[in-house]
Amino acid sequence: MMVVTGATGNIGRPLTQALADAGEQVTAVSRNAASVPDGVRHVAADLAEPAGLAPALDGTKALFLLLSGDLHSPDAKPTDIIDLAAASGVRRVVLLSSQGVATRPLGPSRVALRAVEDALRESGMDWVLLRPGGFASNAFAWAESVRTQGTAAGPFGDVGVPVIDPADIAEVAAACLLDDRHNGGVYELTGPEVITPRQQAEVIATALGSPVRFHELTRDEAKAGMIQFVPAELADDTLDIIAAPNPAELRISPDVERVLGRAPRPFGDWVTRNIAAFR
């Protein structure tokens, strides 16, 4: 049995499907009820309360751990999930961490993720760390404004980073869950090219065949929008990176190709697969 947390998201959904297609028994974990592929078991659990994950871990050999907002809830103890997995007999954990653990180690959210990484390294289980940079799927935030107004709004319009397609993260995670040769791996995951928000809007416009105007937000405007969904300190961490990425954050990592034997997908591939959201 393999367990996928965050199973209804942009990474978890394709990962769950990939593992099911590989013939694995899979338990999909999400906070709320959800549809899952045929043959996949679903368990509702809130990772902010790790004990709720225990039923899903019974008989599990490998766990994909995506903490997302659960890491930042006021009473969160994400290292408890590592302890629970080890006590449940899980043999391998693939942790979705962040590039910023290495490139911005003193950021508050990165300090918290480093603690989870360290707990996993010391757990006695096999482990793999995935450290992606920015996600192509962040462009979903523009979907409604593109549909209704033909605009995309964001800060720092001409500052780019090599955003990664979540489907590539899912494929790398599947490979690491299925093949023990990746045990102990630390993989930095990026796309194949640096692309700015303004350029992303142009790619969407080309795919739509209609103009998309980019409206540049101030940092304060961007933060006001972000803190509706994430803690203020995480918003500041993110804005610090996208305002002035350092050389390590601009680097094109070879790790996707190292694991999958092919180059990572460009942003345009993500747009083509998801263009319906912008129509």
C-alpha positions as CSV (number, residue, x, y, z in Angstrom):
1,M,0.0,0.0,0.0
2,M,1.1,3.5,-0.8
3,V,-0.4,6.7,0.8
4,V,-0.6,10.0,-1.0
5,T,-1.4,13.1,1.1
6,G,-2.8,16.2,-0.7
7,A,-4.3,13.7,-3.1
8,T,-6.8,16.1,-4.7
9,G,-4.2,18.8,-5.6
10,N,-2.1,19.6,-8.6
11,I,0.6,17.2,-7.6
12,G,-1.4,14.6,-5.6
13,R,-4.0,13.9,-8.2
14,P,-1.6,12.9,-11.0
15,L,0.6,11.1,-8.5
16,T,-2.3,9.0,-7.3
17,Q,-3.2,8.1,-10.9
18,A,0.4,7.3,-11.8
19,L,0.7,4.9,-8.8
20,A,-2.6,3.2,-9.6
21,D,-1.6,2.8,-13.2
22,A,1.6,1.2,-12.0
23,G,-0.5,-1.5,-10.3
24,E,0.0,-0.3,-6.7
25,Q,-2.6,-0.3,-4.0
26,V,-3.1,3.4,-3.2
27,T,-4.8,5.3,-0.4
28,A,-5.6,8.9,-1.3
29,V,-5.7,11.3,1.7
30,S,-7.4,14.7,1.6
31,R,-9.1,16.9,4.1
32,N,-12.5,16.6,2.5
33,A,-14.4,13.9,0.6
34,A,-13.2,13.6,-3.0
35,S,-13.4,11.5,-6.1
36,V,-10.4,9.3,-6.7
37,P,-9.4,6.9,-9.5
38,D,-11.1,3.5,-9.7
39,G,-9.5,1.0,-7.2
40,V,-8.1,3.8,-5.0
41,R,-9.2,4.0,-1.4
42,H,-9.9,7.5,0.0
43,V,-9.4,8.6,3.6
44,A,-10.4,12.0,4.9
45,A,-7.8,13.4,7.3
46,D,-6.6,16.8,8.5
47,L,-2.8,16.7,8.7
48,A,-2.9,19.5,11.3
49,E,-4.2,16.7,13.5
50,P,-1.7,13.9,12.8
51,A,-3.5,11.2,14.7
52,G,-6.3,11.3,12.1
53,L,-3.8,9.9,9.6
54,A,-3.2,6.7,11.5
55,P,-6.0,4.6,9.8
56,A,-4.5,5.5,6.4
57,L,-1.0,4.4,7.4
58,D,-2.0,0.9,8.6
59,G,-0.1,-1.6,6.3
60,T,1.6,1.2,4.3
61,K,5.0,0.7,2.8
62,A,5.5,4.2,1.3
63,L,4.1,7.7,2.0
64,F,4.1,10.9,-0.1
65,L,3.9,13.7,2.4
66,L,2.7,17.1,1.3
67,L,2.1,19.4,4.2
68,S,1.0,22.7,2.5
69,G,-1.0,24.9,4.8
70,D,-1.0,22.3,7.5
71,L,2.6,23.1,8.3
72,H,1.7,26.7,9.2
73,S,-1.4,26.2,11.3
74,P,-1.0,27.6,14.9
75,D,-0.9,24.3,16.7
76,A,0.8,22.3,13.9
77,K,3.4,19.7,14.9
78,P,4.3,18.3,11.5
79,T,7.2,16.2,12.9
80,D,4.5,14.2,14.7
81,I,3.5,12.9,11.3
82,I,7.0,11.6,10.8
83,D,6.9,9.9,14.2
84,L,3.5,8.4,13.4
85,A,4.7,7.1,10.0
86,A,7.7,5.4,11.6
87,A,5.6,3.9,14.4
88,S,3.1,2.6,11.8
89,G,5.8,0.7,10.0
90,V,6.1,2.9,6.9
91,R,9.4,2.1,5.2
92,R,9.8,5.1,2.9
93,V,8.7,8.7,2.9
94,V,8.9,11.1,-0.1
95,L,8.6,14.6,1.4
96,L,7.6,17.6,-0.7
97,S,9.8,20.3,0.7
98,S,10.9,23.5,-0.9
99,Q,13.9,24.9,-2.8
100,G,14.0,27.7,-0.3
101,V,15.2,25.3,2.5
102,A,18.6,25.5,0.7
103,T,18.4,28.9,-1.0
104,R,16.7,30.9,1.9
105,P,17.3,28.8,5.0
106,L,16.5,31.5,7.5
107,G,13.0,32.3,6.2
108,P,10.4,31.3,8.8
109,S,8.6,28.8,6.6
110,R,11.9,27.3,5.5
111,V,13.1,26.9,9.1
112,A,9.9,24.9,9.8
113,L,10.4,22.7,6.7
114,R,14.0,22.1,7.6
115,A,12.8,20.7,11.0
116,V,10.6,18.3,9.1
117,E,13.4,17.3,6.8
118,D,15.7,16.7,9.8
119,A,13.1,14.6,11.6
120,L,12.7,12.5,8.5
121,R,16.5,12.0,8.1
122,E,16.7,10.8,11.7
123,S,13.5,8.7,11.7
124,G,15.1,5.4,10.6
125,M,12.9,5.2,7.5
126,D,14.1,5.5,4.0
127,W,13.5,9.0,2.6
128,V,13.6,11.3,-0.4
129,L,13.4,15.1,-0.3
130,L,11.8,16.9,-3.2
131,R,12.6,20.6,-3.3
132,P,10.7,22.4,-6.1
133,G,10.9,26.1,-6.8
134,G,7.9,28.1,-8.2
135,F,4.9,26.2,-9.6
136,A,3.5,26.8,-13.1
137,S,0.1,26.1,-11.6
138,N,0.3,29.4,-9.6
139,A,-1.1,30.9,-12.8
140,F,-4.5,29.4,-12.0
141,A,-4.8,32.5,-9.8
142,W,-5.4,34.4,-13.0
143,A,-8.0,32.2,-14.4
144,E,-11.1,34.2,-13.5
145,S,-9.6,37.6,-14.5
146,V,-8.4,36.2,-17.8
147,R,-11.8,34.8,-18.5
148,T,-13.8,37.8,-17.5
149,Q,-11.5,40.8,-18.2
150,G,-8.6,39.5,-20.3
151,T,-6.1,40.5,-17.6
152,A,-3.5,38.9,-15.4
153,A,-2.2,40.7,-12.3
154,G,0.9,40.1,-10.3
155,P,3.9,41.7,-8.8
156,F,7.4,42.0,-10.3
157,G,6.2,41.4,-13.8
158,D,9.6,41.3,-15.4
159,V,11.4,39.2,-12.8
160,G,11.4,35.5,-13.7
161,V,12.2,32.1,-12.1
162,P,12.2,28.6,-13.7
163,V,8.7,27.5,-12.7
164,I,8.0,23.8,-12.7
165,D,5.0,21.9,-14.0
166,P,3.3,20.1,-11.0
167,A,2.9,17.0,-13.3
168,D,6.7,16.8,-13.4
169,I,6.8,16.8,-9.6
170,A,4.2,14.1,-9.5
171,E,6.2,11.9,-12.0
172,V,9.4,12.4,-10.0
173,A,7.5,11.6,-6.7
174,A,6.1,8.4,-8.3
175,A,9.6,7.3,-9.4
176,C,10.9,7.9,-5.9
177,L,8.1,6.0,-4.3
178,L,8.4,3.0,-6.7
179,D,12.2,2.7,-6.9
180,D,14.5,2.4,-3.9
181,R,17.5,3.5,-5.9
182,H,16.3,7.1,-5.0
183,N,16.5,6.6,-1.3
184,G,18.5,9.4,0.3
185,G,18.1,11.6,-2.7
186,V,17.6,15.4,-2.4
187,Y,16.2,16.6,-5.7
188,E,15.8,20.3,-6.6
189,L,13.0,20.5,-9.2
190,T,12.7,23.4,-11.7
191,G,11.4,24.0,-15.1
192,P,13.6,24.2,-18.2
193,E,13.7,28.0,-18.5
194,V,13.4,31.2,-16.6
195,I,10.0,32.8,-17.4
196,T,8.6,36.1,-16.0
197,P,5.0,36.7,-15.1
198,R,4.5,39.0,-18.1
199,Q,5.9,36.3,-20.3
200,Q,3.5,33.7,-18.7
201,A,0.6,36.0,-19.5
202,E,1.8,36.1,-23.2
203,V,2.0,32.3,-23.4
204,I,-1.6,32.1,-22.1
205,A,-2.7,34.8,-24.6
206,T,-1.1,32.8,-27.5
207,A,-2.8,29.6,-26.4
208,L,-6.2,31.4,-26.2
209,G,-5.7,33.3,-29.4
210,S,-6.8,36.5,-27.7
211,P,-5.0,39.3,-25.8
212,V,-4.2,39.1,-22.1
213,R,-3.1,42.3,-20.6
214,F,-0.6,42.1,-17.7
215,H,-1.3,44.4,-14.8
216,E,1.6,44.8,-12.3
217,L,0.7,44.9,-8.7
218,T,2.7,46.6,-5.9
219,R,4.2,44.4,-3.3
220,D,1.6,45.5,-0.8
221,E,-1.2,44.8,-3.2
222,A,0.2,41.3,-3.9
223,K,0.6,40.6,-0.1
224,A,-3.0,41.7,0.6
225,G,-4.2,39.1,-1.8
226,M,-1.9,36.4,-0.7
227,I,-2.7,36.6,3.0
228,Q,-6.3,35.6,2.3
229,F,-4.9,32.1,1.7
230,V,-1.6,31.8,3.5
231,P,0.0,33.2,6.7
232,A,1.6,36.6,6.4
233,E,5.1,35.3,7.0
234,L,4.8,32.8,4.1
235,A,3.5,35.6,1.9
236,D,6.6,37.7,2.7
237,D,8.9,34.7,2.2
238,T,7.4,34.1,-1.3
239,L,7.4,37.8,-2.2
240,D,11.1,38.1,-1.2
241,I,12.0,35.3,-3.6
242,I,10.0,36.5,-6.6
243,A,11.1,40.1,-6.1
244,A,14.8,39.3,-6.2
245,P,15.7,35.6,-6.9
246,N,19.2,34.8,-6.1
247,P,21.6,32.8,-8.4
248,A,20.6,29.5,-6.9
249,E,16.9,30.2,-7.5
250,L,17.6,31.1,-11.1
251,R,19.6,27.9,-11.8
252,I,18.0,25.3,-14.1
253,S,18.3,22.1,-12.1
254,P,19.2,18.8,-13.9
255,D,17.3,16.7,-11.4
256,V,14.0,16.2,-13.3
257,E,16.0,14.8,-16.2
258,R,18.2,12.8,-13.9
259,V,15.2,11.0,-12.4
260,L,12.9,10.8,-15.4
261,G,15.3,10.6,-18.3
262,R,13.7,13.6,-20.0
263,A,13.8,17.4,-19.7
264,P,11.1,19.1,-17.6
265,R,8.1,20.4,-19.4
266,P,8.0,24.2,-20.4
267,F,5.3,26.5,-19.1
268,G,3.6,26.3,-22.4
269,D,2.9,22.6,-22.0
270,W,1.2,23.3,-18.7
271,V,-0.9,26.0,-20.3
272,T,-2.0,23.8,-23.2
273,R,-3.2,21.1,-20.8
274,N,-5.1,23.6,-18.6
275,I,-6.3,26.2,-21.1
276,A,-9.9,25.4,-20.5
277,A,-9.6,27.1,-17.1
278,F,-8.8,30.4,-18.9
279,R,-11.6,30.3,-21.5
